[in-house]
Amino acid sequence: MATSLRAAADGSPPPAPPAPALPPPPPPRGTLRSRLYRWDLRFSPYAFVAPFFLTFAAFGLFPLIYTGWLSLHRVELGGEAEWRGLDNYTSLADSEFFWNALGNTFTIGVVSTVPQLLMALGLAHLLNYRLRARGFFRVAVLAPYATSIAAATLVFAQLFNTDYGLINTVLGWVGFEPVDWESSKWPAQIAISTIVTWRWTGYNALIYLAAMQAVPKDLYEAAALDGASRWRQFLSVTIPSIRPTILFTIVVSTIGATQLFGEPMIFGGSLGISGGSGNQFQTLSLLMYEKGWVTGALGQASAIAWVMLLLLLVIGAVRTLLARANRKKLGA
């Protein structure tokens, strides 16, 4: 500052600021070092992302294409493939086992997804307040998700045991007859849905909690000034603000219900693969496993896998349309 004032008093211009440091120039063109430099700039990004694409091609793309090829053939374990065209798909359309598995997948998905997401919303709303030991409760609701499928299903299988299970014991205390949770269709599906709901509610609650914490506090303050109660704020501020997150969890939970495999198989014990004595809780994944590894019909199992893929694509397309309509509504 003193130097600038002295220079201004003397009439001489102030000293120029130091020039910023420039990056080193590239090597001269035509040399080996220059070519290596250009190749590094051009191909290094592809080298960094190549491991992902190689892994995806080996474990994702190739199995997908190969399964599609198998679905057009009659393939037995240890045998050669015989071209069948779309016969595997037409036989699925005429199979009562396929439609039964599809219906079971849908009902178990609805019975497990709807209560699961509703309870997750309520838990996230409670955890969003300033509670004592809030960090402990947030970790506690995630504990079921960290539990293995096998351990959780085995515990619930004992709870829902027809002869000595805790659930039937409690029902007997209040005057109800014992429920055959394994052999009856709806009780078995409710029991399996309970396992899924218990395991995934906390996971979805934390997703909702993260979305709720991103809602601007000004909206709640404005609603409170207008006289809105906590319930009205939840319905009119929280739900509309996290609608994209709710749509995301609905899609993810639906995809998970479509691929349901471990819970019904372990719950059914020795009859888990067939979904019970009367296929009362056999899902599409169980039917695919039974066709491929029990009866050895790999072509039909591959056709079921592609039908499941098409269902998931339809679900994704519906989600995209709903998200687009929501963006248009918000833009309007």
Long-range contacts (C-beta under 8 A, 24 or more apart in sequence): 64-309, 67-302, 67-305, 67-306, 68-302, 68-306, 70-298, 70-299, 70-302, 71-299, 71-302, 71-303, 71-305, 71-306, 72-299, 73-299, 74-299, 75-297, 75-298, 75-299, 75-302, 76-296, 76-297, 76-298, 77-293, 77-296, 77-298, 81-299, 84-299, 88-299, 88-300, 88-302, 88-303, 89-303, 89-307, 91-300, 92-300, 92-303, 92-304, 92-307, 97-279, 97-282, 97-287, 98-287, 98-304, 100-279, 100-282, 101-275, 101-279, 101-282, 101-283, 101-284, 101-286, 101-287, 102-284, 104-189, 104-275, 104-279, 104-280, 104-281, 104-282, 104-283, 105-257, 105-258, 105-260, 105-283, 105-284, 107-189, 108-189, 108-192, 108-193, 108-196, 108-257, 108-260, 108-264, 108-281, 108-283, 109-253, 109-254, 109-257, 109-258, 109-260, 111-189, 111-190, 111-193, 112-192, 112-193, 112-194, 112-196, 112-197, 112-253, 112-257, 113-250, 113-253, 113-254, 113-257, 115-193, 115-197, 116-196, 116-197, 116-200, 116-201, 116-204, 116-253, 117-204, 117-246, 117-249, 117-250, 117-253, 119-197, 119-201, 119-205, 120-201, 120-202, 120-203, 120-204, 120-205, 120-207, 120-208, 120-249, 121-205, 121-208, 121-246, 123-201, 123-202, 123-205, 123-208, 124-205, 124-206, 124-207, 124-208, 124-209, 124-212, 125-208, 125-212, 125-234, 125-238, 127-205, 127-209, 128-209, 128-212, 128-213, 138-206, 138-209, 140-202, 141-201, 141-202, 141-205, 141-206, 142-202, 142-203, 142-206, 143-202, 144-198, 144-199, 144-200, 144-201, 144-202, 145-199, 145-200, 145-202, 145-203, 147-199, 149-199, 149-262, 149-263, 149-266, 150-262, 150-266, 152-195, 152-198, 152-199, 153-195, 153-262, 153-263, 153-266, 153-267, 154-266, 156-191, 156-194, 156-195, 156-198, 156-267, 157-266, 157-267, 157-269, 160-191, 160-194, 160-267, 182-267, 182-268, 182-269, 182-276, 183-276, 183-277, 183-278, 183-280, 184-280, 185-278, 185-280, 185-281, 188-267, 188-276, 188-280, 188-281, 189-280, 189-281, 191-267, 192-260, 192-263, 192-264, 192-267, 192-281, 195-263, 195-267, 196-256, 196-257, 196-260, 196-263, 200-253, 200-256, 204-249, 204-253, 207-245, 207-248, 207-249, 208-242, 208-245, 208-246, 208-249, 211-241, 211-242, 211-245, 212-238, 212-241, 212-242, 215-241, 215-242, 243-326, 244-323, 244-326, 247-319, 247-322, 247-323, 247-326, 248-319, 250-319, 251-315, 251-316, 251-319, 254-315, 255-312, 255-315, 258-284, 258-308, 258-311, 258-312, 258-315, 259-285, 259-308, 260-285, 261-285, 261-286, 261-289, 265-289, 284-308
